[in-house]
Amino acid sequence: MLTGKQLILATKPFAHENRRTSWLYTIVTLSLLLSSLLGTLLIPILPVRIVLSIISGLLVVRFFIIYHDFQHHAILQHSKIADIIMTIFGVYILAPVSIWKRSHDHHHQNNSKLYGADIGSFPIATKEKYLSMSKGERIGYLAIRHPATILFGYLTMFVVGMCLRSFISSPKRHVDSLIALIVHVIASVSVFVFFGPQAWFFAAFVPHFIACGLGAYLFYAQHNFPGVFFNERCDWCYEGAALQSSSYMKMNPVMQWFTGNIGFHHIHHLNSRIPFYRLPEAMKALPELQRPTITSLNPGCIIKCLRLKVWDPEASKMISLKQLRYSMVTTK
C-alpha cells in the first residue's frame, strides 16, 4: 500500500489535462449557462423561468469548479482567452481572483490544522478553547458555522466575506473585490429596472442564491463531517490531512456532473493539479484512494454534518453542542 509522498507521486500521472477536453467542458458549460440565464431573463412564462433559474444556479456551480481548477493551474494554463473568461466569471460570482486564490491556497496548505485553518475555511475551536470563550465570542463562532450562514452564503460568504471584508482589509490588494460589488449592484439594478422584478428574482437573485448556498455547504461538509480528523501543527502532514480531513461526497450522476466531481474531495486535496474530469479516474486506479469517509446530500447526512460544532481532542472527533453539554455534566 502506498503512503505519504509515494502516494502523492502516484497521483501525478493524472495531473495532466487534455487541452481539448478542458476547452470542451469550459465552452459547453459556459454556453449552457449563458443560454439558461438568457432564457430565464427573456421568457416571461413563470414555470419556465423557475426551471431555468434552478438550472442556471446549478450551472454556476459547475462553472465555478472549472474556475476553481483554473486557479489551481490544473487546466487551461497560459491561455489569455481562458484568463479573461475566468476573471470575468470571478467578478460575476463575487469570488474575484485576488481573494479567492489567496484564501483558497491557504486553505489547501492548512487543511485540518487546529490553528490557522480558518482563513478560507470555517473556524474550528477545540472543546477547551470554546469553553474559555466569552459569550460574545461564542455567539460569533457559532454564527459563522450556523446553517443559516451557509444557506444565505450569497450574502454572508460572498458579498460580505469574499468582497466587502477583503476590500476593507486590504483595498490595494483586493480592488477587484470592490469592482465585483459595483458590477453586481449595477447589473442587478439594471435587470430590475429594464426587465422587471420577476425577471430580476429568477435571473439574478435565485441563481446566485442556489450557487452560493450549495457551494458554501459543499465546502463546509467536505471538511466538517462525522469521522473528520484535526491535528496540531506538530502532528500535521499534507497527505494525512487530505485523506482524513476531506470527504468523498457520493452523489447521483446528475449532481456529480453539476458539481464538477468536487465530491472526490480527498483526491483533490491530495493533488490539486488533477483536472476535475480526471478525479474519478484517479480514484479507480489507486486502491489507497478507495476507502475515504463518505458523505452525501441526503437530509440525514446534512443534519449530522451541520450539528458538529467543536473538536474534542480527548475523543478525537467533532461533537455537537448537545454532546459538549453532556460531557461537561459527566466530568463534574
C-alpha positions in Angstrom: 0.0 0.0 0.0 1.3 3.4 -1.0 1.6 6.1 1.7 3.0 9.6 2.2 5.0 11.0 -0.7 4.8 7.8 -2.6 1.0 8.1 -2.8 1.2 11.8 -3.9 3.7 10.8 -6.6 1.3 8.0 -7.7 -1.3 10.7 -8.5 1.0 12.7 -10.7 0.1 10.8 -14.0 -3.4 12.1 -13.6 -2.3 15.7 -13.0 -2.2 16.3 -16.8 -5.0 17.9 -18.7 -6.3 17.0 -22.1 -6.4 20.5 -23.5 -9.2 19.7 -25.9 -11.3 18.2 -23.1 -10.7 21.2 -20.9 -11.9 23.6 -23.6 -14.8 21.4 -24.5 -16.1 21.3 -20.9 -15.5 25.0 -20.5 -17.2 26.1 -23.7 -20.2 23.7 -23.3 -20.8 24.7 -19.6 -20.4 28.4 -20.3 -22.7 28.2 -23.4 -25.4 26.3 -21.3 -25.1 28.8 -18.5 -25.4 31.9 -20.8 -28.4 30.3 -22.6 -30.1 29.3 -19.4 -29.7 32.8 -17.9 -30.8 34.4 -21.1 -33.9 32.2 -21.3 -34.7 33.0 -17.7 -34.4 36.7 -18.4 -36.4 36.8 -21.7 -39.1 34.0 -21.4 -42.0 35.5 -19.4 -43.6 32.1 -18.6 -43.3 31.5 -14.8 -42.9 27.7 -14.8 -40.2 28.0 -17.5 -38.4 30.8 -15.5 -38.4 28.7 -12.4 -36.9 25.7 -14.1 -34.3 27.7 -16.0 -33.5 29.6 -12.8 -32.7 26.5 -10.9 -30.7 25.0 -13.8 -28.8 28.3 -14.0 -27.8 28.1 -10.4 -26.5 24.6 -10.8 -24.6 25.5 -13.9 -22.9 28.3 -12.0 -21.7 25.7 -9.5 -20.3 23.6 -12.4 -18.5 26.6 -13.9 -17.2 27.6 -10.5 -15.4 24.2 -10.4 -13.9 25.0 -13.8 -12.9 28.4 -12.5 -11.5 26.7 -9.3 -9.4 24.3 -11.3 -8.0 27.1 -13.5 -6.9 28.9 -10.4 -5.2 25.7 -9.2 -3.3 25.6 -12.5 -4.9 22.3 -13.3 -6.4 23.3 -16.7 -6.0 25.9 -19.5 -2.8 27.5 -18.2 -1.1 30.1 -20.3 -4.3 30.8 -22.2 -5.1 34.5 -22.4 -8.6 33.8 -23.5 -9.2 31.5 -20.5 -7.7 34.0 -18.2 -10.2 36.7 -19.4 -13.1 34.3 -19.1 -12.2 33.2 -15.6 -11.5 36.8 -14.4 -15.0 37.9 -15.6 -16.6 34.9 -14.0 -14.8 35.6 -10.7 -16.3 39.0 -10.7 -19.8 37.6 -11.7 -19.8 35.0 -8.9 -18.4 37.5 -6.3 -15.2 35.5 -5.8 -12.7 37.6 -7.7 -9.3 36.2 -8.4 -7.2 38.0 -5.8 -9.2 37.0 -2.7 -10.3 33.6 -4.0 -6.8 32.4 -4.9 -5.1 33.7 -1.7 -7.7 32.3 0.7 -8.1 29.0 -1.2 -4.4 28.4 -1.5 -4.1 29.0 2.3 -6.9 26.5 2.9 -5.1 23.8 0.9 -1.9 24.4 2.8 -3.6 24.4 6.2 -6.5 22.0 5.8 -7.3 20.3 9.2 -4.8 22.3 11.3 -6.5 23.3 14.5 -4.9 26.7 14.4 -4.6 28.7 11.2 -7.1 26.8 9.1 -9.9 29.3 9.4 -8.6 31.6 6.6 -10.6 30.5 3.6 -12.5 27.9 5.6 -14.8 27.5 8.6 -13.2 28.1 12.0 -12.6 25.2 14.3 -12.4 25.6 18.1 -11.3 22.9 20.5 -13.6 22.0 23.4 -11.2 23.8 25.8 -11.0 26.8 23.6 -14.8 27.1 23.2 -15.4 26.8 26.9 -12.9 29.6 27.5 -14.6 32.0 25.1 -16.7 34.9 26.3 -20.4 34.9 25.5 -19.8 37.2 22.6 -17.0 35.1 21.1 -19.2 32.0 21.3 -22.0 33.7 19.5 -19.6 34.9 16.8 -18.1 31.5 16.4 -21.4 29.7 16.2 -22.8 32.3 13.9 -20.1 31.6 11.3 -20.9 27.9 11.4 -24.7 28.3 11.6 -26.9 26.6 8.9 -28.4 30.0 8.1 -25.0 31.4 7.4 -24.4 28.6 4.9 -27.8 28.8 3.4 -27.5 32.5 2.8 -23.9 32.2 1.6 -24.7 34.6 -1.3 -24.8 37.4 1.2 -22.7 36.1 4.2 -19.8 34.4 2.4 -19.7 36.0 -1.0 -21.0 39.6 -0.8 -19.7 40.2 2.8 -16.9 37.7 3.2 -15.3 37.5 -0.2 -15.9 41.0 -1.4 -16.6 43.5 1.3 -14.3 42.2 4.1 -11.4 41.5 1.7 -11.6 45.0 0.2 -11.8 46.7 3.7 -8.9 44.6 5.0 -6.6 45.5 2.0 -8.0 47.9 -0.6 -4.9 47.9 -2.8 -4.6 44.1 -2.9 -8.3 43.4 -3.4 -9.5 46.2 -5.6 -11.2 43.6 -7.8 -13.5 42.8 -4.8 -14.8 46.4 -5.0 -15.2 46.1 -8.7 -17.2 42.8 -8.3 -19.5 44.5 -5.8 -20.1 47.6 -8.1 -20.6 45.5 -11.2 -23.0 43.2 -9.3 -25.1 46.1 -8.0 -25.2 47.8 -11.4 -26.2 44.6 -13.2 -28.9 43.7 -10.6 -30.4 47.2 -10.7 -30.3 47.2 -14.5 -32.2 43.9 -14.7 -34.7 45.1 -12.2 -35.4 48.4 -14.0 -35.4 47.1 -17.6 -36.9 43.6 -17.2 -38.9 43.9 -14.0 -38.8 42.4 -10.5 -39.8 38.8 -11.5 -37.0 38.7 -14.1 -34.6 40.0 -11.6 -35.6 37.5 -9.0 -35.3 34.5 -11.3 -32.4 35.6 -13.5 -30.2 37.5 -11.0 -31.1 36.5 -7.4 -32.1 32.8 -7.5 -29.1 31.5 -9.5 -26.7 33.3 -7.1 -28.6 32.1 -4.1 -28.6 28.5 -5.2 -24.9 28.5 -6.4 -23.5 30.3 -3.3 -25.6 28.4 -0.8 -24.9 25.0 -2.4 -21.2 25.9 -2.8 -20.9 27.0 0.8 -22.5 23.8 2.0 -20.3 21.6 -0.2 -17.2 23.4 1.2 -18.4 23.0 4.7 -19.5 19.4 4.6 -16.4 18.2 2.9 -14.3 19.3 5.9 -16.9 19.1 8.7 -18.3 15.6 8.8 -18.6 12.6 11.3 -15.1 11.0 11.2 -13.1 14.1 10.2 -9.8 14.5 12.0 -7.9 17.6 13.0 -4.3 17.9 14.1 -2.0 20.2 16.0 0.7 21.8 13.7 3.4 19.4 15.0 1.4 16.3 14.1 0.1 17.6 10.7 1.1 16.1 7.4 -0.3 17.1 3.9 -1.4 13.6 2.7 -2.9 12.7 6.0 -4.9 15.9 6.0 -6.2 15.2 2.5 -7.3 11.6 3.3 -8.5 12.0 6.9 -10.0 15.5 6.8 -11.5 15.6 3.3 -14.5 13.5 2.5 -15.8 11.7 -0.6 -19.3 13.1 -1.2 -21.2 10.4 -3.0 -23.8 11.9 -5.4 -26.1 10.7 -8.2 -24.7 11.2 -11.7 -26.7 14.4 -12.3 -25.4 16.2 -9.2 -21.9 14.8 -9.8 -22.0 16.5 -13.2 -23.4 19.8 -11.9 -20.8 19.8 -9.1 -17.9 19.0 -11.4 -16.7 15.9 -9.4 -15.9 18.1 -6.4 -17.2 15.2 -4.3 -13.9 13.5 -4.9 -12.5 16.0 -2.5 -10.0 13.8 -0.7 -8.2 13.2 -4.1 -8.4 16.9 -5.0 -6.7 17.8 -1.7 -4.0 15.1 -2.2 -3.2 16.7 -5.6 -5.0 19.8 -6.7 -3.4 19.7 -10.1 -5.6 16.8 -11.2 -8.3 18.2 -13.5 -11.8 17.8 -12.2 -12.7 15.4 -15.0 -9.8 13.0 -14.1 -10.6 12.7 -10.4 -12.9 9.6 -10.8 -10.1 8.0 -13.0 -7.5 8.5 -10.2 -9.8 7.0 -7.6 -10.5 4.0 -9.8 -6.8 3.4 -10.4 -5.4 3.7 -6.9 -6.8 1.4 -4.2 -5.4 3.7 -1.4 -8.0 6.3 -2.5 -11.0 4.0 -2.4 -11.6 4.0 1.3 -12.5 7.6 2.2 -15.1 8.8 4.6 -18.3 9.1 2.7 -20.8 11.9 3.0 -23.8 12.7 0.8 -26.5 15.3 0.1 -29.1 13.1 1.9 -31.1 15.1 4.5 -29.9 12.9 7.4 -26.3 13.3 6.4 -26.7 17.1 6.1 -28.2 17.3 9.6 -25.3 15.2 11.1 -22.7 17.5 9.5 -24.4 20.7 10.5 -24.7 19.6 14.1 -20.9 19.4 14.5 -19.5 22.4 16.3 -16.3 21.9 18.3 -13.3 19.5 18.2 -12.9 17.2 21.2 -9.2 16.2 21.4 -9.9 13.5 24.1 -12.4 11.8 21.9 -10.6 12.7 18.7 -13.8 13.8 17.0 -16.1 16.7 16.2 -19.0 17.0 18.6 -22.3 18.8 18.8 -23.3 21.3 21.4 -25.5 18.7 23.0 -22.6 16.3 23.3 -20.5 19.1 24.7 -23.0 19.9 27.4 -23.3 16.2 28.2 -19.5 15.8 28.6 -19.4 18.8 30.9 -22.1 17.2 33.1 -20.4 13.8 33.3 -17.0 15.3 34.1 -18.3 17.3 37.1 
